[in-house]
Amino acid sequence: MIVEMARLLIVGPRRLLTGVIDEVQRVGAVHIDRIETDDEAIRTLALDDQARAEQARLEALQVRLEGLAGLLPVAAGESAAAPGLPAADDLDAVEAAVAAVEAEVHRLSRRRLELDEETELIRTYEGAVRALAPLMDALAGSRALETVGFILRGRDLTVVAAVHNQLRELTEGRVEVVSRAIEEGKIGVVVAFLKRDAEAVHGFLSRAGIAELRLPARYAEAGPTEAIRLMEQRRAALPGERAEVEAALAEAARRHRPTIEGLRALVADRLAQLHAAAQLGASHYVFILHGWAPSARVADLRAALRARFGRDVVVEDAPADPHHAAEVPVLLDNPPVLRPFQRLLALFRPPRYGTLDPTIYLALFFPLFVGIVIGDVAYGALLFAFGWFLRNKARTGRMWVVPVVQFRLSPAVLADASWIVRVMAVWTMLFGVLYLEIFGDLVEHMFGLHPIFHRIELATAFFKLTLALGVVQVTLGNVLHLMLAVRHRHAVGVLESLALICGVLGLLAILGAMGNELPPAFFGPGLVLVGAFLVFVLAGFVLNRFAAMWLLEAISGMGNVLSYARLFGVGLAAAVLANVSNELGGSLGPVWVGVIVGIALQLVFFLFTLPGHLIQPARLNWVEFLTKVKYHDETGNSYRPLQKTGGD
């Protein structure tokens, strides 16, 4: 539900401004709005030179701390206790603390980068040096000849021939070119020429974009043969040296991460205070803070300010007006079983204050639709196990980096995702019992049992079921919009909702009866509903000439209902793929081999089709349902209180 909000005005003497902002941040309940006024006696506060300088230093510190946090690995096990942190206003001490950590972390990170670069260099050049060493060694002591080695990408030797021909022309034939394959897609080339032709040869290679084989001094000075030996030694030693650096970084993370996180919070909180101060209004002697807070927390805020500042600071509050709510920030607060489903709204702005929080409907319909689509007891059990895995990850209290995609998920996100996945799993298992699907029709094949509802054999009934769900959800969306329009005394909205309800249901009834998909008795009520639809359109046209568009919206509403056939298509495909996997497995010989192969194929199909099993139900809720509630037309602003870092 949408939390009831109150408008706040906090007024006090300017000398208490810093302390009031600090106390407001500690309470963590006030969403501050910028004050805009035409009163010449009151102006928006501007940061003075000292505050701007402090802000610049804090922003620089924030960048440095973010960089340190990125360089250090996530600490495994218990971290060391955070030492005492400096005060937020003692920037010299904060900068000194950051510099002390930077010195160690940057040294280790630099060493790791050097080892990685050396490993890559050896991987790139060792084969070339090994292949070209005999010729380069043979000519290394020559006083008249010089050699250059380089690597060409590709396997086409005509490129080598073209280079040879160009060099012969430049040197009047005083050049030799030797090449050999180093590895797949690479050709090593050595060019031998007189030293007097060095300028012409090097110039041509540079113009042709050919990079000469230049090794670091430690290898180049040793000569090709000795360089190979050194490379072999370093290739064997590098993994151990890198492991030592990684261990040192892990230990540094264990010791320093609490300090870094503490300093990040300290800097972020102080920057938030400076930003908040710039939103306030003030005269020569008084400041004015305008904002919003949950009505239930106003008393706590007033008590905190009274305890610290006595009667010097005044708090005035009034209930937010839901009928003029464009500027009111929105906070959603649902029961624990529904709260995780607020994540499904995170892609959009929150609902406008005074409208509807659709979380409860998403919590019902989204997992229900997923269960209808997947409908397999075994897959449901796998989903539940995955949800339990996410639950355990969340309880560690640490960020989890998703393998392969490298997404970083916070414990709060993991906890919500684990609950959503487990609810989906329960619905999937319930429909799996109805369909009698455990890894597809495996039970039916092995034990001869027949399901209560065979969604492949009863495909027509399955199709009608999904359309019925569309009728229910689309109509529910229009009914909810009708209720909101009545609450806000919006006559055009009331007529629009009534028109769409009657139009969509009437057209479906008439077309269903004419197509023998519904009993003939539905035809008469359908005509009545269409007649009522036309009456509401005409009445709406009197109030708003755009009401004529409701004719098209009624037809598009039918299209919205038909969109729910996605559940039928995706669900039927899931069942067919599972059954085909079992048939393929059963054709391979012994029963146990067929079962293993069939289940393996099913898991492959399931993993590839799972995104569609989730996206289609989500789309039906986000588009077909929420557009009927006019959710996307009446969005609001998120509630962002000034609070300490890590606050709720």
MARLOMAR-824040 format. One record per residue (C-alpha): residue number from 1; residue in one letter; x, y, z. Coordinates in steps of 0.2 Angstrom, whole numbers, plus 5000, padded with zeros to 4 digits. Each point is the difference from the previous one (the first is absolute). Layout:
BEGIN
PT   i aa   xx   yy   zz
PT NUM  A    X    Y    Z
...
//
This chain:
BEGIN
PT   i aa   xx   yy   zz
PT   1  M 5000 5000 5000
PT   2  I 5005 5018 4998
PT   3  V 5005 5008 5017
PT   4  E 4991 5015 5006
PT   5  M 5011 5015 4999
PT   6  A 5001 5017 5009
PT   7  R 5006 5017 4993
PT   8  L 5013 5007 5012
PT   9  L 5007 5017 5003
PT  10  I 5015 5001 5012
PT  11  V 5005 5018 5005
PT  12  G 5014 5006 5012
PT  13  P 5014 5012 5002
PT  14  R 5014 4999 4987
PT  15  R 5013 4997 5013
PT  16  L 4992 4983 5003
PT  17  L 4999 4995 4982
PT  18  T 5014 4988 5000
PT  19  G 4994 4991 5016
PT  20  V 4982 4999 4993
PT  21  I 5006 4992 4984
PT  22  D 5011 4988 5010
PT  23  E 4985 4995 5011
PT  24  V 4988 4998 4985
PT  25  Q 5012 4989 4992
PT  26  R 5002 4989 5016
PT  27  V 4981 4998 5001
PT  28  G 5000 4996 4982
PT  29  A 4982 5004 4996
PT  30  V 4999 5016 4990
PT  31  H 5000 5001 4981
PT  32  I 5006 5018 4997
PT  33  D 4993 5011 4986
PT  34  R 5008 5015 4993
PT  35  I 4992 5016 5005
PT  36  E 4995 5011 4986
PT  37  T 4993 5017 5005
PT  38  D 4997 5018 4993
PT  39  D 5002 5007 5017
PT  40  E 5015 5011 4999
PT  41  A 5003 4998 5019
PT  42  I 5002 4981 4998
PT  43  R 5013 4993 4988
PT  44  T 5006 4983 4996
PT  45  L 5016 4997 5010
PT  46  A 5016 4999 4990
PT  47  L 5016 4992 5006
PT  48  D 5014 5012 5005
PT  49  D 5018 4999 4994
PT  50  Q 5005 4989 5015
PT  51  A 4985 4988 4997
PT  52  R 5004 4999 4982
PT  53  A 5018 4996 5003
PT  54  E 4995 4987 5013
PT  55  Q 4988 4992 4987
PT  56  A 5014 4999 4987
PT  57  R 5011 4991 5012
PT  58  L 4987 4988 5006
PT  59  E 4995 4996 4982
PT  60  A 5019 4996 4996
PT  61  L 5001 4989 5015
PT  62  Q 4984 4991 4995
PT  63  V 5008 4996 4983
PT  64  R 5016 4994 5009
PT  65  L 4990 4989 5012
PT  66  E 4989 4993 4986
PT  67  G 5016 4995 4991
PT  68  L 5008 4992 5015
PT  69  A 4984 4990 5003
PT  70  G 5001 4994 4982
PT  71  L 5018 4995 5001
PT  72  L 4998 4989 5016
PT  73  P 4991 4983 4998
PT  74  V 4985 4996 5010
PT  75  A 5007 4995 5017
PT  76  A 4997 4981 5004
PT  77  G 4997 4996 5018
PT  78  E 4999 5012 5014
PT  79  S 5007 5018 4997
PT  80  A 5011 5008 5013
PT  81  A 4991 5013 5011
PT  82  A 4999 5017 4993
PT  83  P 5012 5012 5009
PT  84  G 4994 5017 5007
PT  85  L 4995 5011 4985
PT  86  P 5004 5018 5000
PT  87  A 4986 5013 5001
PT  88  A 4991 5005 4984
PT  89  D 5006 5018 5001
PT  90  D 5018 4995 5003
PT  91  L 5004 4998 4981
PT  92  D 5019 5000 5003
PT  93  A 4998 4985 5011
PT  94  V 4989 4992 4988
PT  95  E 5012 5003 4985
PT  96  A 5014 4993 5011
PT  97  A 4990 4984 5004
PT  98  V 4996 4998 4981
PT  99  A 5018 5003 4995
PT 100  A 5007 4986 5013
PT 101  V 4989 4987 4992
PT 102  E 5003 5006 4982
PT 103  A 5019 4998 5002
PT 104  E 4999 4981 5004
PT 105  V 4985 4996 4988
PT 106  H 5007 5010 4985
PT 107  R 5017 4991 5002
PT 108  L 4993 4983 5000
PT 109  S 4988 5004 4986
PT 110  R 5014 5007 4990
PT 111  R 5011 4984 5003
PT 112  R 4985 4989 4994
PT 113  L 4998 5010 4984
PT 114  E 5019 4999 4997
PT 115  L 4999 4981 5002
PT 116  D 4984 4999 4989
PT 117  E 5009 5010 4986
PT 118  E 5016 4989 5001
PT 119  T 4989 4984 4999
PT 120  E 4991 5007 4984
PT 121  L 5017 5005 4993
PT 122  I 5007 4983 5002
PT 123  R 4984 4992 4993
PT 124  T 5001 5011 4985
PT 125  Y 5019 5000 4996
PT 126  E 5007 4984 5006
PT 127  G 4995 4990 4985
PT 128  A 5006 5013 4988
PT 129  V 5017 5001 5009
PT 130  R 5002 4981 5001
PT 131  A 4996 4999 4981
PT 132  L 5011 5014 4994
PT 133  A 5015 4998 5013
PT 134  P 5011 4989 4989
PT 135  L 5001 5013 4986
PT 136  M 5001 5015 5011
PT 137  D 5014 4992 5011
PT 138  A 5010 4995 4984
PT 139  L 5000 5018 4994
PT 140  A 5001 5009 5017
PT 141  G 5019 5002 5000
PT 142  S 5001 5006 4982
PT 143  R 5008 5017 4998
PT 144  A 4992 5003 4983
PT 145  L 4983 4992 5002
PT 146  E 4985 5005 5010
PT 147  T 4984 4990 5004
PT 148  V 4982 5005 5004
PT 149  G 4987 4988 5005
PT 150  F 4981 5002 5000
PT 151  I 4983 4991 5001
PT 152  L 4987 5000 4986
PT 153  R 4982 4996 5004
PT 154  G 4992 4987 4988
PT 155  R 5006 4985 4990
PT 156  D 5002 5008 4983
PT 157  L 5018 4999 4995
PT 158  T 4997 5011 4985
PT 159  V 5001 5014 5013
PT 160  V 5018 4995 5004
PT 161  A 5004 4999 4982
PT 162  A 4993 5018 4997
PT 163  V 5011 5006 5014
PT 164  H 5015 4991 4993
PT 165  N 4998 5008 4983
PT 166  Q 4998 5017 5007
PT 167  L 5015 4999 5010
PT 168  R 5010 4993 4986
PT 169  E 4996 5015 4989
PT 170  L 5005 5012 5015
PT 171  T 5016 4992 5003
PT 172  E 5004 4995 4982
PT 173  G 4999 4981 5004
PT 174  R 5011 5002 5016
PT 175  V 4988 4991 5012
PT 176  E 4994 4983 5005
PT 177  V 4983 4995 5008
PT 178  V 4997 4984 5009
PT 179  S 4983 4995 5007
PT 180  R 4992 4986 5009
PT 181  A 4983 4996 5008
PT 182  I 5001 5003 5019
PT 183  E 4982 4995 5005
PT 184  E 4983 5000 4993
PT 185  G 4997 5017 4991
PT 186  K 5017 5007 5002
PT 187  I 5016 5000 4989
PT 188  G 5017 5005 5007
PT 189  V 5012 5010 4988
PT 190  V 5018 5004 5001
PT 191  V 5008 5013 4988
PT 192  A 5019 5000 4998
PT 193  F 5007 5016 4992
PT 194  L 5016 5010 4999
PT 195  K 5002 5013 5013
PT 196  R 5001 5014 4988
PT 197  D 4983 4996 4994
PT 198  A 4993 5000 5018
PT 199  E 4991 5017 4998
PT 200  A 4991 4995 4984
PT 201  V 4994 4983 5007
PT 202  H 4994 5007 5017
PT 203  G 4991 5014 4991
PT 204  F 4991 4988 4989
PT 205  L 4995 4989 5014
PT 206  S 4993 5015 5010
PT 207  R 4990 5007 4985
PT 208  A 4993 4982 4997
PT 209  G 4994 5000 5018
PT 210  I 5011 4985 5004
PT 211  A 5006 5000 5018
PT 212  E 5017 4993 5003
PT 213  L 5003 4987 5013
PT 214  R 5006 5010 5014
PT 215  L 5003 4991 5017
PT 216  P 5002 5008 5017
PT 217  A 5018 5004 5004
PT 218  R 5002 4985 5012
PT 219  Y 4997 4989 4985
PT 220  A 5007 5009 4985
PT 221  E 5017 5003 5008
PT 222  A 5002 4981 5003
PT 223  G 4998 4995 4982
PT 224  P 4987 4989 4992
PT 225  T 5006 4983 5007
PT 226  E 5002 5007 5018
PT 227  A 4984 5009 4999
PT 228  I 4991 4984 4997
PT 229  R 5008 4992 5015
PT 230  L 4995 5016 5011
PT 231  M 4982 4999 4993
PT 232  E 4999 4982 5005
PT 233  Q 5006 5004 5018
PT 234  R 4988 5015 5001
PT 235  R 4985 4990 4993
PT 236  A 5002 4987 5014
PT 237  A 5003 5013 5014
PT 238  L 4986 5013 4995
PT 239  P 4985 4990 5006
PT 240  G 5008 4998 5018
PT 241  E 5004 5019 5000
PT 242  R 4983 5005 4995
PT 243  A 4992 4989 5013
PT 244  E 5011 5008 5013
PT 245  V 4994 5017 4995
PT 246  E 4982 4994 5000
PT 247  A 5002 4994 5017
PT 248  A 5007 5016 5006
PT 249  L 4986 5009 4992
PT 250  A 4987 4989 5009
PT 251  E 5009 5003 5016
PT 252  A 5000 5019 4997
PT 253  A 4981 4999 4996
PT 254  R 4997 4991 5017
PT 255  R 5010 5014 5009
PT 256  H 4994 5015 4990
PT 257  R 4983 4997 4993
PT 258  P 4991 5005 5017
PT 259  T 5010 5016 4999
PT 260  I 4996 5004 4982
PT 261  E 4982 4996 5002
PT 262  G 4999 5011 5016
PT 263  L 5009 5014 4991
PT 264  R 4988 4998 4985
PT 265  A 4985 5002 5011
PT 266  L 5008 5015 5009
PT 267  V 5004 5009 4984
PT 268  A 4983 4996 4992
PT 269  D 4990 5006 5015
PT 270  R 5010 5016 5001
PT 271  L 4997 5003 4981
PT 272  A 4982 4997 5002
PT 273  Q 4999 5013 5014
PT 274  L 5008 5013 4989
PT 275  H 4988 4996 4986
PT 276  A 4985 5001 5012
PT 277  A 5006 5017 5006
PT 278  A 4999 5006 4982
PT 279  Q 4982 4996 4999
PT 280  L 4994 5010 5015
PT 281  G 4994 5018 5000
PT 282  A 5006 5013 5012
PT 283  S 5000 5019 5005
PT 284  H 5013 5009 5009
PT 285  Y 4996 4991 5017
PT 286  V 4988 4986 4996
PT 287  F 5001 4984 4990
PT 288  I 4985 4990 4993
PT 289  L 5000 4982 4995
PT 290  H 4986 4993 4990
PT 291  G 4997 4982 4997
PT 292  W 4990 4984 5003
PT 293  A 5000 4986 5013
PT 294  P 4989 4985 5003
PT 295  S 4986 5006 5012
PT 296  A 5004 4987 5012
PT 297  R 5018 5006 5002
PT 298  V 4996 5019 5003
PT 299  A 4998 4998 5018
PT 300  D 5018 4992 5002
PT 301  L 5007 5014 4989
PT 302  R 4992 5013 5011
PT 303  A 5006 4992 5016
PT 304  A 5018 4998 4994
PT 305  L 5001 5018 4995
PT 306  R 4992 5006 5016
PT 307  A 5012 4990 5010
PT 308  R 5015 5007 4992
PT 309  F 4995 5018 4996
PT 310  G 4985 5003 5012
PT 311  R 4988 5013 4994
PT 312  D 5012 5009 4988
PT 313  V 4995 4988 4986
PT 314  V 4982 4999 4995
PT 315  V 4992 4986 4990
PT 316  E 4984 5002 4991
PT 317  D 4991 4986 4991
PT 318  A 4984 4997 4989
PT 319  P 4993 4985 4991
PT 320  A 5005 4998 4982
PT 321  D 4986 5004 4988
PT 322  P 4997 4984 4990
PT 323  H 4990 5010 4987
PT 324  H 5015 5012 4996
PT 325  A 5014 4987 5003
PT 326  A 5012 5003 4985
PT 327  E 5014 5006 5012
PT 328  V 4997 4988 5014
PT 329  P 5013 4986 5001
PT 330  V 4994 4982 5001
PT 331  L 5005 4987 5012
PT 332  L 4994 4982 4998
PT 333  D 4998 4989 5015
PT 334  N 4991 4983 4999
PT 335  P 4999 4985 5011
PT 336  P 5016 4989 5000
PT 337  V 4992 4987 4989
PT 338  L 4997 5014 4987
PT 339  R 5014 5011 5002
PT 340  P 5013 4991 4989
PT 341  F 4988 5002 4985
PT 342  Q 5003 5019 5001
PT 343  R 5016 4995 4990
PT 344  L 4989 4997 4985
PT 345  L 4995 5018 5000
PT 346  A 5019 5006 5001
PT 347  L 5001 5002 4981
PT 348  F 4987 5014 5001
PT 349  R 4997 5016 5010
PT 350  P 4989 4997 5015
PT 351  P 4981 5002 4999
PT 352  R 4994 5018 5003
PT 353  Y 4996 5004 5018
PT 354  G 4981 4998 5003
PT 355  T 4999 4986 4986
PT 356  L 5002 4982 5001
PT 357  D 5014 4988 5005
PT 358  P 4999 4985 4989
PT 359  T 5012 4989 5010
PT 360  I 4987 4989 5007
PT 361  Y 4993 4996 4982
PT 362  L 5018 4997 4993
PT 363  A 5003 4988 5015
PT 364  L 4985 4990 4995
PT 365  F 5000 5000 4981
PT 366  F 5019 4999 4996
PT 367  P 5004 4984 5009
PT 368  L 4983 4993 4995
PT 369  F 5004 5003 4982
PT 370  V 5017 4992 5002
PT 371  G 4993 4985 5008
PT 372  I 4987 4998 4985
PT 373  V 5014 5001 4987
PT 374  I 5013 4989 5008
PT 375  G 4988 4988 5010
PT 376  D 5013 4986 5004
PT 377  V 5003 4993 5018
PT 378  A 5018 4996 4997
PT 379  Y 5003 5017 4992
PT 380  G 4991 5008 5015
PT 381  A 5011 4991 5012
PT 382  L 5016 5006 4991
PT 383  L 4993 5018 5000
PT 384  F 4997 4998 5019
PT 385  A 5017 4993 5003
PT 386  F 5007 5015 4990
PT 387  G 4990 5012 5011
PT 388  W 5006 4992 5016
PT 389  F 5018 5002 4993
PT 390  L 4997 5019 4998
PT 391  R 4992 5000 5017
PT 392  N 5016 4993 5008
PT 393  K 5011 5012 4990
PT 394  A 4990 5015 5006
PT 395  R 5002 4994 5018
PT 396  T 5019 5001 4999
PT 397  G 4997 5019 4999
PT 398  R 5013 5002 4986
PT 399  M 4998 5006 4982
PT 400  W 4999 4985 4988
PT 401  V 5008 5001 4982
PT 402  V 4990 4990 4988
PT 403  P 5012 4988 4990
PT 404  V 5002 5003 4982
PT 405  V 4990 5016 4999
PT 406  Q 5009 5008 5015
PT 407  F 4985 5009 5007
PT 408  R 5002 5006 5018
PT 409  L 4984 4996 5010
PT 410  S 4998 5007 5018
PT 411  P 4993 4990 5014
PT 412  A 4984 5009 4999
PT 413  V 4998 4997 4982
PT 414  L 5005 4981 5002
PT 415  A 4987 4999 5015
PT 416  D 4986 5007 4989
PT 417  A 5005 4989 4985
PT 418  S 5000 4985 5010
PT 419  W 4982 5002 5006
PT 420  I 4994 5004 4983
PT 421  V 5008 4985 4993
PT 422  R 4993 4988 5014
PT 423  V 4983 5007 4997
PT 424  M 5001 4997 4981
PT 425  A 5007 4982 5005
PT 426  V 4984 4996 5010
PT 427  W 4988 5005 4986
PT 428  T 5011 4990 4988
PT 429  M 4999 4985 5011
PT 430  L 4981 5002 5002
PT 431  F 4997 5001 4982
PT 432  G 5012 4986 4997
PT 433  V 4988 4989 5011
PT 434  L 4985 5006 4990
PT 435  Y 5009 4996 4983
PT 436  L 5009 4984 5008
PT 437  E 5017 5006 4993
PT 438  I 5016 4995 5009
PT 439  F 5013 5003 4987
PT 440  G 4987 5000 4987
PT 441  D 4989 4985 4997
PT 442  L 5013 4988 5009
PT 443  V 4987 4994 5013
PT 444  E 4987 4997 4987
PT 445  H 5012 4990 4989
PT 446  M 5007 4990 5015
PT 447  F 4985 4996 5010
PT 448  G 4985 5003 4988
PT 449  L 4992 5013 5011
PT 450  H 4990 5014 4991
PT 451  P 4999 5018 5006
PT 452  I 4985 5009 5006
PT 453  F 5003 5013 4986
PT 454  H 5011 4995 4985
PT 455  R 5004 5017 4993
PT 456  I 5006 4992 4983
PT 457  E 4985 4989 4997
PT 458  L 4988 5014 5007
PT 459  A 5009 5014 4991
PT 460  T 4984 5009 4995
PT 461  A 4994 5000 5019
PT 462  F 5018 5006 5004
PT 463  F 4998 5014 4988
PT 464  K 4984 5006 5007
PT 465  L 5007 4999 5017
PT 466  T 5013 5012 4996
PT 467  L 4988 5012 4991
PT 468  A 4988 4999 5015
PT 469  L 5015 5006 5011
PT 470  G 5002 5014 4988
PT 471  V 4982 5005 5002
PT 472  V 5002 5000 5019
PT 473  Q 5016 5010 5001
PT 474  V 4995 5013 4986
PT 475  T 4983 5003 5008
PT 476  L 5008 5001 5017
PT 477  G 5011 5013 4994
PT 478  N 4986 5010 4993
PT 479  V 4990 4998 5016
PT 480  L 5015 5006 5011
PT 481  H 5001 5015 4989
PT 482  L 4981 5003 5002
PT 483  M 5002 5000 5019
PT 484  L 5015 5012 4999
PT 485  A 4990 5012 4989
PT 486  V 4985 4999 5012
PT 487  R 5011 5004 5014
PT 488  H 5008 5015 4992
PT 489  R 4983 5006 4993
PT 490  H 5006 4999 4982
PT 491  A 4985 4999 4989
PT 492  V 5009 4997 4984
PT 493  G 5010 4986 5008
PT 494  V 4984 4992 5007
PT 495  L 4991 5000 4983
PT 496  E 5016 4994 4991
PT 497  S 5002 4985 5012
PT 498  L 4981 4995 4999
PT 499  A 5001 5002 4981
PT 500  L 5015 4988 4998
PT 501  I 4993 4987 5012
PT 502  C 4984 5000 4991
PT 503  G 5008 5001 4983
PT 504  V 5013 4986 5002
PT 505  L 4988 4988 5009
PT 506  G 4986 5004 4988
PT 507  L 5011 4997 4984
PT 508  L 5007 4984 5007
PT 509  A 4983 4993 5005
PT 510  I 4993 5004 4982
PT 511  L 5015 4993 4991
PT 512  G 5001 4985 5011
PT 513  A 4981 4996 4998
PT 514  M 5001 5002 4981
PT 515  G 5015 4989 4999
PT 516  N 4993 4987 5010
PT 517  E 5013 5001 5013
PT 518  L 4988 5007 5013
PT 519  P 4982 4994 5003
PT 520  P 4987 5010 4989
PT 521  A 4992 5007 5016
PT 522  F 5016 5012 5001
PT 523  F 4994 5009 4984
PT 524  G 4986 5010 5008
PT 525  P 5010 5006 5015
PT 526  G 5014 5004 4988
PT 527  L 4989 5012 4990
PT 528  V 4994 5008 5016
PT 529  L 5018 5003 5005
PT 530  V 5005 5007 4983
PT 531  G 4985 5012 5001
PT 532  A 5005 5006 5017
PT 533  F 5018 5002 4993
PT 534  L 4993 5012 4986
PT 535  V 4990 5010 5013
PT 536  F 5015 5002 5011
PT 537  V 5011 5006 4985
PT 538  L 4986 5013 4995
PT 539  A 5000 5006 5018
PT 540  G 5018 5001 5000
PT 541  F 5001 5009 4984
PT 542  V 4989 5014 5008
PT 543  L 5014 5002 5013
PT 544  N 5015 4996 4990
PT 545  R 5001 5000 4981
PT 546  F 5014 4987 5001
PT 547  A 4987 4987 5007
PT 548  A 4998 4994 4982
PT 549  M 5017 4992 5002
PT 550  W 4991 4988 5012
PT 551  L 4993 4991 4985
PT 552  L 5018 4995 4995
PT 553  E 5005 4996 5018
PT 554  A 4986 4988 5001
PT 555  I 5006 4991 4985
PT 556  S 5018 5000 5007
PT 557  G 4993 4994 5016
PT 558  M 4995 4984 4991
PT 559  G 5017 4999 4993
PT 560  N 5007 5001 5018
PT 561  V 4989 4985 5004
PT 562  L 5006 4990 4985
PT 563  S 5018 5004 5006
PT 564  Y 4998 4988 5014
PT 565  A 5000 4986 4987
PT 566  R 5019 5002 5003
PT 567  L 4998 4989 5015
PT 568  F 4992 4987 4990
PT 569  G 5013 5001 4986
PT 570  V 5015 5000 5012
PT 571  G 4993 4987 5012
PT 572  L 4995 4988 4986
PT 573  A 5018 5002 4993
PT 574  A 5007 4996 5017
PT 575  A 4990 4984 5001
PT 576  V 5003 4994 4983
PT 577  L 5019 5003 5001
PT 578  A 5000 4990 5017
PT 579  N 4991 4986 4992
PT 580  V 5011 4999 4984
PT 581  S 5015 4999 5011
PT 582  N 4992 4985 5009
PT 583  E 4996 4992 4983
PT 584  L 5018 5003 4994
PT 585  G 5007 4992 5016
PT 586  G 4988 4985 4999
PT 587  S 5007 4996 4982
PT 588  L 5018 4998 5006
PT 589  G 4998 4982 5008
PT 590  P 5000 4996 5019
PT 591  V 4987 5009 5010
PT 592  W 5013 5007 5012
PT 593  V 5010 5007 4985
PT 594  G 4984 5008 4993
PT 595  V 4995 5008 5016
PT 596  I 5017 5008 5003
PT 597  V 5001 5006 4982
PT 598  G 4982 5006 5000
PT 599  I 5002 5010 5016
PT 600  A 5017 5007 4994
PT 601  L 4992 5006 4984
PT 602  Q 4985 5008 5010
PT 603  L 5012 5009 5011
PT 604  V 5009 5008 4985
PT 605  F 4983 5005 4992
PT 606  F 4994 5007 5017
PT 607  L 5015 5011 5002
PT 608  F 4999 5007 4983
PT 609  T 4981 5003 5001
PT 610  L 5000 5006 5018
PT 611  P 5002 5018 4995
PT 612  G 4984 4999 4989
PT 613  H 4991 4992 5014
PT 614  L 5003 5015 5011
PT 615  I 5000 5014 4988
PT 616  Q 4983 4996 4992
PT 617  P 4990 5000 5017
PT 618  A 5010 5015 5005
PT 619  R 4995 5009 4984
PT 620  L 4982 4996 5003
PT 621  N 5000 5008 5017
PT 622  W 5011 5015 4995
PT 623  V 4991 5004 4984
PT 624  E 4982 4992 4998
PT 625  F 4996 5003 5019
PT 626  L 5009 5015 5005
PT 627  T 4994 5010 4985
PT 628  K 4982 4997 5004
PT 629  V 5003 5007 5018
PT 630  K 5008 5015 4991
PT 631  Y 5016 4997 5011
PT 632  H 5012 5006 4987
PT 633  D 4990 5016 4997
PT 634  E 5000 5005 5019
PT 635  T 5017 4996 5007
PT 636  G 5007 5010 5014
PT 637  N 5017 5004 5009
PT 638  S 5010 4987 5010
PT 639  Y 5001 5004 5019
PT 640  R 5019 5004 5003
PT 641  P 5002 5006 5018
PT 642  L 5016 5008 5006
PT 643  Q 5007 4986 5011
PT 644  K 5016 4992 5005
PT 645  T 5008 4988 4988
PT 646  G 4993 4983 5002
PT 647  G 4984 5006 5008
PT 648  D 4983 4993 4996
//
